[in-house]
Amino acid sequence: MIEFLHDLPHYTFLQYALLTGILASIACGIIGSYVVTRRITYIAGAIAHSVLGGLGAARYFQIVYHVEWLHPLYGAVIAALISAVVIGVVSAGTRQREDTIIGAVWAIGMAVGILFIMKTPGYNEDLMSYLFGNILMVSANDLWLIGLLDIVVICAGLLFFKQFMAVCFDEEFARLRGLNVEFYYLLLLCLTALTVVLLVTVVGIIMVIALLTLPAAIAGQFSKKMWQMMILSIGITIALTSCGLAFSYGPNLPAGATTIILAGTLYLVVTVGSRIFHHLRMRDK
């Protein structure tokens, strides 16, 4: 960690990595709170894995057809939004098929991505970094796109705060009050999709769900209101991504994996500790 703090003022790539973690953490804290409260973790997982299809397709057209402007993250955004819309529309129309469509989107997205990666000439090391996460590879262009996505997610997440609260806590009552539940549920899925893309640059596709849900789950144990949960979740996520980057830098460990280990450990400690505390409190009474 000392080595990281020493090198941080001197290396741009470390500054980009730290800023990326902070930006992604803000969106993660807001949307992750909705995801945990609404219990749509598996939907977020399907969206996350379908992102590989967009990444692979974008790189394929970039290399084979020389579409230079088509950044892999653009493909990730498109794939994530398409997946969110498909899941949302099918789920709204036929609830009993929700598990099936989630599984189909999950599998097809990964399969499409693998096919495009295999057909793309050259060794696609940067695409593999999206699979497992490599925050140290974030460029200035990536940072601008991440910042733009972050602004969109934050503004929409806060602008429709009351509507999302209604959808997350009491969908039937919201529908009786005249709220277009299907629309706001679909919008929430789209914001989740954009947040997933942000987090893919930090911890990768495989571990994105852990970072989206664990900080919010930890924050939920200390919060009584949604806005408190969001603020605490943002702080926890910033701390986890920053510490994960700092602790992994010296030993040359994967930053994404280190971050998830820290998140998982903190979640277990908080969960077990709270239960022990509750048990002791009840025994004293």
TIMILO-463239 format. One line per 5 residues: number of its first residue (from 0); their letters; for each residue x, y, z of C-alpha. Coordinates in steps of 0.2 Angstrom, whole numbers, always signed. Example, Ala and Ser with C-alpha at 12.3 -4.5 7.8 and 13.67 -1.06 7.14 Angstrom:
BEGIN
0 = as = +62,-22,+39 | +68,-5,+36
END
This chain:
BEGIN
0 = miefl = +0,+0,+0 | +15,+12,+4 | +21,+9,-14 | +5,+13,-21 | +3,+29,-11
5 = hdlph = +21,+34,-17 | +18,+30,-35 | +1,+38,-36 | +6,+56,-39 | +19,+51,-52
10 = ytflq = +9,+39,-64 | -6,+44,-74 | -12,+26,-76 | -14,+24,-57 | -23,+41,-56
15 = yallt = -35,+35,-70 | -38,+19,-61 | -42,+27,-44 | -54,+39,-52 | -62,+25,-62
20 = gilas = -65,+16,-46 | -73,+32,-38 | -84,+36,-52 | -90,+18,-54 | -93,+17,-35
25 = iacgi = -105,+32,-35 | -117,+23,-48 | -114,+6,-40 | -120,+13,-23 | -136,+21,-30
30 = igsyv = -141,+7,-42 | -134,-7,-31 | -146,-2,-17 | -161,-3,-29 | -155,-20,-35
35 = vtrri = -153,-27,-18 | -170,-20,-12 | -179,-26,-27 | -170,-43,-27 | -165,-43,-45
40 = tyiag = -147,-49,-43 | -149,-63,-55 | -156,-51,-68 | -141,-40,-66 | -130,-56,-67
45 = aiahs = -138,-60,-84 | -135,-43,-90 | -117,-43,-84 | -113,-59,-94 | -122,-53,-110
50 = vlggl = -110,-39,-110 | -96,-50,-117 | -107,-52,-133 | -106,-33,-136 | -88,-32,-132
55 = gaary = -83,-46,-144 | -94,-39,-158 | -87,-22,-156 | -69,-28,-157 | -73,-39,-171
60 = fqivy = -80,-25,-182 | -66,-14,-176 | -52,-25,-182 | -60,-34,-197 | -70,-20,-205
65 = hvewl = -59,-6,-198 | -73,+3,-189 | -60,+12,-178 | -72,+23,-168 | -82,+7,-162
70 = hplyg = -74,+6,-144 | -78,-11,-135 | -87,-1,-121 | -99,+5,-134 | -103,-13,-139
75 = aviaa = -105,-17,-120 | -117,-3,-118 | -128,-8,-132 | -128,-27,-127 | -132,-22,-109
80 = lisav = -147,-11,-114 | -154,-24,-126 | -153,-38,-113 | -161,-26,-100 | -175,-22,-112
85 = vigvv = -178,-41,-117 | -178,-47,-99 | -190,-32,-94 | -202,-34,-108 | -204,-53,-107
90 = sagtr = -204,-53,-88 | -218,-40,-88 | -229,-50,-100 | -226,-68,-93 | -219,-68,-76
95 = qredt = -218,-87,-75 | -205,-87,-89 | -193,-74,-81 | -181,-88,-75 | -180,-95,-92
100 = iigav = -177,-78,-101 | -164,-74,-88 | -154,-90,-92 | -156,-88,-110 | -149,-70,-110
105 = waigm = -135,-75,-99 | -130,-90,-110 | -133,-82,-127 | -123,-66,-122 | -108,-76,-117
110 = avgil = -109,-88,-132 | -110,-73,-144 | -95,-65,-136 | -84,-81,-137 | -88,-83,-155
115 = fimkt = -84,-65,-160 | -68,-66,-150 | -63,-82,-158 | -66,-75,-175 | -56,-59,-172
120 = pgyne = -38,-59,-178 | -24,-57,-166 | -23,-60,-147 | -37,-50,-139 | -29,-48,-122
125 = dlmsy = -39,-32,-118 | -55,-41,-120 | -50,-54,-108 | -46,-40,-96 | -65,-36,-97
130 = lfgni = -69,-54,-92 | -58,-53,-76 | -56,-35,-74 | -40,-24,-76 | -43,-7,-69
135 = lmvsa = -25,-2,-73 | -28,-3,-92 | -41,+12,-91 | -37,+25,-104 | -41,+44,-105
140 = ndlwl = -55,+40,-118 | -62,+26,-107 | -62,+38,-92 | -73,+50,-102 | -85,+37,-107
145 = iglld = -86,+30,-89 | -89,+48,-83 | -103,+51,-95 | -112,+34,-90 | -109,+39,-72
150 = ivvic = -118,+56,-74 | -133,+47,-83 | -135,+34,-70 | -134,+46,-55 | -146,+59,-63
155 = agllf = -159,+46,-68 | -157,+36,-52 | -160,+52,-41 | -173,+60,-53 | -185,+45,-52
160 = fkqfm = -181,+41,-33 | -199,+40,-28 | -205,+30,-42 | -191,+17,-40 | -194,+16,-22
165 = avcfd = -212,+12,-26 | -207,-1,-38 | -195,-9,-26 | -205,-9,-10 | -224,-11,-15
170 = eefar = -227,-14,-34 | -245,-18,-32 | -249,-2,-22 | -239,+8,-34 | -250,+1,-49
175 = lrgln = -266,+5,-39 | -260,+23,-37 | -258,+24,-56 | -239,+23,-58 | -233,+15,-74
180 = vefyy = -224,+1,-65 | -218,-8,-80 | -210,+7,-87 | -200,+12,-72 | -195,-6,-69
185 = llllc = -189,-7,-87 | -180,+10,-84 | -172,+3,-68 | -166,-12,-78 | -158,-1,-90
190 = ltalt = -149,+9,-77 | -143,-7,-69 | -136,-12,-86 | -126,+5,-88 | -120,+2,-70
195 = vvllv = -114,-16,-75 | -104,-8,-89 | -96,+4,-77 | -91,-10,-65 | -85,-22,-79
200 = tvvgi = -70,-10,-81 | -66,-11,-62 | -69,-30,-58 | -73,-38,-74 | -89,-47,-80
205 = imvia = -87,-63,-69 | -86,-53,-52 | -97,-38,-56 | -112,-45,-47 | -102,-46,-30
210 = lltlp = -97,-27,-31 | -115,-22,-36 | -123,-31,-22 | -111,-34,-7 | -108,-15,-3
215 = aaiag = -127,-12,-4 | -131,-27,+7 | -118,-21,+20 | -125,-4,+20 | -143,-11,+22
220 = qfskk = -138,-18,+39 | -135,-1,+45 | -148,+10,+37 | -166,+12,+40 | -170,+23,+24
225 = mwqmm = -165,+21,+6 | -155,+37,+4 | -145,+32,+19 | -142,+15,+12 | -136,+23,-5
230 = ilsig = -124,+35,+4 | -116,+22,+15 | -115,+10,+0 | -106,+23,-10 | -94,+26,+4
235 = itial = -91,+7,+6 | -88,+4,-12 | -76,+18,-14 | -66,+12,+1 | -66,-6,-6
240 = tscgl = -61,-1,-24 | -47,+10,-18 | -41,-2,-5 | -42,-16,-18 | -31,-6,-30
245 = afsyg = -19,-1,-16 | -16,-18,-9 | -15,-27,-25 | -2,-14,-33 | +14,-19,-23
250 = pnlpa = +12,-38,-24 | +6,-37,-42 | -11,-45,-39 | -27,-43,-49 | -35,-27,-43
255 = gatti = -53,-34,-47 | -50,-50,-37 | -42,-41,-22 | -57,-29,-22 | -70,-44,-22
260 = ilagt = -60,-53,-8 | -61,-37,+3 | -79,-35,-1 | -84,-53,+3 | -73,-53,+19
265 = lylvv = -81,-37,+25 | -99,-44,+21 | -96,-60,+31 | -88,-50,+46 | -103,-38,+46
270 = tvgsr = -116,-51,+44 | -109,-64,+57 | -105,-49,+69 | -122,-42,+68 | -130,-59,+72
275 = ifhhl = -118,-62,+87 | -122,-45,+93 | -141,-48,+91 | -140,-64,+100 | -130,-57,+114
280 = rmrdk = -143,-43,+115 | -158,-54,+116 | -149,-65,+129 | -146,-50,+140 | -165,-46,+139
END
